[in-house]
Amino acid sequence: MYTIVSILILFLISIFGVLLYFKSKKDRQSTLDDGTCPRCGETYRTFKDENTNTTFRVDVIKSRVLKNHGCSGITEIEYRCNSCGLKEVHNSVGQGCGL
């Protein structure tokens, strides 16, 4: 009886651990999409040209598409931080064709 209960508890702990991992990975991707580095906390900088009243935005996070798997497939995006050198690859689902 104790074995069944302990196996059930270990199974539930492993399921919650996997769900926590995917939640933290999704949170990191949303932080990177917002333009903030999760490691160093650096965010975008803005500069204003006083002569022309133009505001310039310098992004710290650079993103590029590694692979695009069609209209309904996933897109692999690489994020790089210019400040600390962080490099992460995340998947984005269902961006569409843009027709």
C-alpha positions as CSV (number, residue, x, y, z in Angstrom):
1,M,0.0,0.0,0.0
2,Y,2.8,2.4,0.9
3,T,4.5,1.7,-2.5
4,I,1.4,2.7,-4.4
5,V,1.0,5.9,-2.4
6,S,4.7,6.8,-2.8
7,I,4.6,6.1,-6.5
8,L,1.5,8.3,-6.9
9,I,3.2,11.1,-5.0
10,L,6.3,10.9,-7.1
11,F,4.3,10.9,-10.3
12,L,2.4,14.0,-9.2
13,I,5.6,15.8,-8.2
14,S,7.2,15.0,-11.6
15,I,4.1,16.3,-13.4
16,F,4.1,19.5,-11.5
17,G,7.8,19.9,-12.1
18,V,7.4,19.5,-15.9
19,L,4.5,22.1,-15.8
20,L,6.6,24.5,-13.8
21,Y,9.5,24.1,-16.3
22,F,7.3,25.0,-19.3
23,K,5.7,27.9,-17.4
24,S,9.1,29.4,-16.6
25,K,10.3,28.9,-20.2
26,K,7.2,30.7,-21.5
27,D,7.7,33.5,-19.0
28,R,11.3,33.9,-20.2
29,Q,10.2,34.1,-23.8
30,S,7.6,36.7,-23.1
31,T,10.2,38.8,-21.2
32,L,12.5,38.5,-24.2
33,D,9.7,39.5,-26.5
34,D,9.1,42.6,-24.4
35,G,12.7,43.7,-24.9
36,T,14.1,42.9,-21.4
37,C,17.0,40.5,-20.8
38,P,16.1,38.0,-18.1
39,R,19.7,37.5,-17.0
40,C,21.0,41.1,-16.6
41,G,17.7,43.0,-16.5
42,E,18.7,45.5,-19.2
43,T,15.9,47.0,-21.3
44,Y,15.6,49.2,-24.3
45,R,17.0,52.7,-24.3
46,T,15.4,55.8,-25.8
47,F,17.1,58.9,-27.1
48,K,15.5,62.1,-28.2
49,D,17.0,64.4,-30.8
50,E,16.3,68.0,-29.7
51,N,16.7,69.5,-33.1
52,T,14.0,67.4,-34.9
53,N,12.0,66.2,-31.8
54,T,12.5,62.6,-32.9
55,T,12.7,59.8,-30.4
56,F,15.0,56.9,-31.2
57,R,14.7,53.4,-29.5
58,V,17.8,51.2,-29.2
59,D,16.8,47.6,-28.4
60,V,19.1,45.5,-26.3
61,I,17.5,42.2,-27.4
62,K,18.1,41.3,-31.1
63,S,15.9,38.5,-32.5
64,R,16.2,36.6,-35.7
65,V,14.3,33.7,-37.3
66,L,16.3,30.5,-37.5
67,K,13.7,28.2,-39.1
68,N,10.2,28.9,-40.4
69,H,8.2,25.7,-40.9
70,G,5.4,27.0,-43.1
71,C,2.1,28.7,-42.4
72,S,0.8,26.5,-39.6
73,G,4.1,25.3,-38.3
74,I,6.4,26.5,-35.6
75,T,9.0,29.3,-36.0
76,E,12.3,29.0,-34.2
77,I,13.5,32.4,-33.0
78,E,17.0,33.2,-31.6
79,Y,17.2,36.0,-29.0
80,R,20.6,37.7,-28.3
81,C,21.3,40.3,-25.6
82,N,23.9,42.9,-26.6
83,S,24.7,43.7,-23.0
84,C,25.5,40.4,-21.4
85,G,25.8,38.1,-24.4
86,L,22.8,35.9,-23.5
87,K,21.7,33.6,-26.4
88,E,18.4,31.6,-26.3
89,V,16.3,29.8,-28.9
90,H,12.6,29.6,-28.4
91,N,9.7,28.3,-30.5
92,S,6.7,30.3,-31.5
93,V,3.5,28.6,-32.7
94,G,1.1,29.7,-35.5
95,Q,2.3,33.0,-36.8
96,G,0.4,32.4,-40.1
97,C,1.4,33.2,-43.6
98,G,0.6,36.9,-43.6
99,L,-1.4,36.7,-46.9
